[in-house]
Amino acid sequence: MKPFKAACLQVNASNDMAANIDAAMHLAVEARAAGAQMILMPENVAMMEWGRSNIVLKAMPEGDHLALKAFRELARELGCWIHVGSLAILLDGGMVANRAYTVKPDGSIAATYDKIHMFDVDLGLGEVYRESATFQPGDRAVTVDLPWGKMGVSICYDLRFPHLYRALAKLGCEFITVPAAFTRTTGRAHWHVLLRARAIETGCYVFAPAQVGEHVNNRQTYGHALIVSPWGEILADALERPGWVMAEIDPAQVAEARRKIPCLDHDRPFALPPRD
């Protein structure tokens, strides 16, 4: 496969969907003009809202979602692949899916993925998140065939579950995307090391578009949208401001990393000790 250029967007989304769509589209147009053939957007790219009632009120069914329509049209206009990191999709019964979309250059949807792992944590000092109160978790891993190879899809908190990424790599994925709205607290501690670890463990390129800055209800996200090589090198880092980063992606480097350390072929069965 030939090398290609991938761009990860970094946005500071509010609870104003129209403004968020415009901001993401503006960055995507810039990245495409600079040569990006694949553009990846962060989690919650069209809306960063707070509280179950507010999120459910602004979520939309898939067939009516304004952001999905806009980004599908954008892919057609730009003639490139767009990965919509995630949108809030209203489901029957009042729950919401945190759903990613991979859109082809003709505007058709190549794949969808619902976030599997729910961010239910207490970080201290009143910083509490309970995604499971609002979002219905997904139950399937997803891969999508790109012109340059196979990509595995994940979202944010999934990053902490390495078995998902190993499974995706064993399914033939050469690229993994991790669109995120990582908190500033956890991002400072874990973001770079976890993304580099997932790349090293799988021998995959990792694309991690991100939210950044302050959002509604004083929520703070870390930023640092990253592109990481299969050897664990950081190829691009968006730091802590809205914008985009781009890197040349060479699929041959995936094969080279896995040739050097073929750990995906070295799994062995083992017995566990009895539980106390």
N, C-alpha and C positions, 0 to 999 in steps of 0.2 A: 504494500500500500504506500502511496505517496504521502509525504508530510502535508499537514494542513495547519491553518491558524485558528486557534480557539480563543474566544474572549469571554471573560467573566465580568458581569456587571456588579457594581456595588451601589446600593441605593439607601436612601433614608426615607422609607415609606411612612406616610401618615395614615389617618383614617378617612382621607379623601380619595376615593378610588380614581376619579377622573384625573386628578393631579398626579397620582402615582403612575397611572398608565402613561401619561404624557412624559413624565420624567424617564421612565424605563425605555420608552420608544426613542427619545432623544439620544440616550446613551447608546442604544443599539444601532441607530443610524450612524453615529460617530464611529463605533467599532467596525461596522461593515465598511465604511469609507476607508478605514485604515487597513482593510484586507481580511477581516475575520470571515471565516467560512462557517463557523459554528459559534453561536452566541448563547450564553447561558445566564439565566436570571436567578435571583435568590428566592428563598422561601418567602411566602407572603408578599410577593412583589407588588401586588395590586392593593393590599390593605394590611396595615398593622393596627388592629383594633384591640380593645381590652374588655374583658368580661363576656361571659357566655351570651347574655341577652343581646349585647351589641354586635358580637360576631355573627350570631344566628340571623339577626336582623339584616345585616349587610351581605351575608353569604347569598349566592345565587345558584340555581340549578345549572348543570353543565350546559344545557342547550340554550340558556339565556344569558350566560355570563358575559358581561361587557368586556372584561379583560381578555378572555379567551378569544372572543371575536376579533378584538383589536390586534392581538399578537399573531393570530393566524393570518390576518390581512397583511401585517407587517412582514411576516416571513415571505409571503407572495411578492410584496413590493421589493424587498431586498434580495430575494432569490437566494436565501441561505437557510440553514437549519437554525431553529431557535428552541432551546429548552426552557420552558416556563417553569421556574423552580418550584412554585406551588401556588395554588389558588384555593380559597375557601369555597367548597362546593356543597350546596344545601342538599341534604338527602331526605328521603321520606322518613317521617318519624321525628324530625326536629334535630337530628344530629348533623354534623358537618364532616366532610372528608377534607383532609389536607392533601390535595392532589397535584401531582406534577404532570406536565404534558411535554412530550417531544414532538415538535411540529416540523414537517418537511418543507422544503423550499416552495412547494406548490400550495402550502397552507393546510394540507391534510394532516391528521393526527397519526403519528407513527406508533405512539405508546402512551399509556397513562400509568401512574403509580400512586397508590395511597400510602402515606406514611405509616409504617408499621409500629414503631415504638413511640409511646406517649411520654412527653416530658412532664412527669409528676414529681416535683422536687421541692425541697425547702432549703434554700441557700443561706438562710440566716438573715438577721436584720430586716425581717418582714418581706424578703424576696421569695415569694411562693408561686409556683406554677402548677396547674392541674389540667393539662390538656385533655385528659380522659373525660372530664366533665362536659366537654363540648365536642370533641372530635371522635369519630369512629375509626379505630385503627384498621389499617389494611392487613391482609393475610396472605399476600403473595409477593415474591420477589419478581422483578421485572428487568428484562434486558431489551435493548433496541438495536437494530442493525443500522449502522451509519455507513456512508460510503467508504470510510477509512477503517472500519472494524466494528466490534460490538461494544456497547456501552451499558453498564449497570447503573441503575437508578436508586438513589436513596435520598433522605431528607434529614438534615440537622441532627436530632438526637439519635437517629440510627447510627451515627458515627461511633457511638460507644459500644456497639455490638459487632465485634470483629468477625464473628462466624458468618454474618450476612455477606460481608465483602469477600471472604474466602470462597463462599458458595458461588458468588457472582463470577469470581475469577476462574473457578473450576468449570463454569458454564461457558467459558471462552471470552469473557470480557477483557478488553484491553484498556478501557477507560471507565472511570467511575465518577459520577457527579454527586456532590454533597451540597446542594443549595441550603442556606442556613440563615437563621436569625439568632445566632449564638449570643447569649447574654454577655455583657462586658465582664461580669464576675468570672464566669466559667471560661470565657474566651482567653482572657489573660493567662489563665492557669493551664489550659488544655488544648486550645484550638490548633496551634501549629504542630504540636507533638503528635496529636491524634491523627491529623491528616497525613503527616509524613509517615507515621507508623502504618496506616492503611495502604499507602503507596508501596512501602517497602515490603510488607507482608504479602501483597498480591502481585507485585511487579506491574502495577497499572499506573497510568496517568490518572491523577485526581484533579477534578475541576470543582472548585468550591466558591461559587458566587455568594455574596453576603449582604446582609443588612448592616447599617452603621449608624451610630449616633443616638439621639434621644427621640422617643416616640411617645404616643399618647400614654397617659397615666405614669409618666416619668420612667417608662421602660427604656433601658439602655442596651444597645447591641454593640458588639465588638468590632465589626468590620474585618479588615484584613482578608478580603477575597484573595484566594490563592490558586495557583496552578502548580502542581507538584509532579516531578518526573517519576518514572518507575524506580529510580534509584534513591528516591527520597529527597531530591534536591528541589528547593523552592525556585521555580522559574519566574514567578511573578507574584507580587504582593501589593494590594491596593491600599495598604495602610489604613488610615482612619478618616477617610473623606469619600463622599460620593464620586463615582467615576467608573472606570473600567480598566482592566489589564488584559494583555494578550501575550500569547507565546506560540512559537512554532511547535507543533506536535508531530513527532516522528514515530509511527507505529513500530518501526524496526527496533527502537530502543526498548520496547516491551519484550520482544524476543531476546534481546541481548541481556537484559537484566535477569530474565528467567533462565537463560543459559548459564549465567554465572552462578546463580543461586537457585536451583530448581526445587525450592521448598514445596511448591504445590504438588510435586510428585512424591514427596517423602513422608506423607501421612502414614502413621502406623497405629494399629489398634492398641489400646492399653486398658488395663483394669483399674477401677477406682477403689480406694479403700472403703471399708464399710463406714457409714455415717454414725457418729456418736449418738 
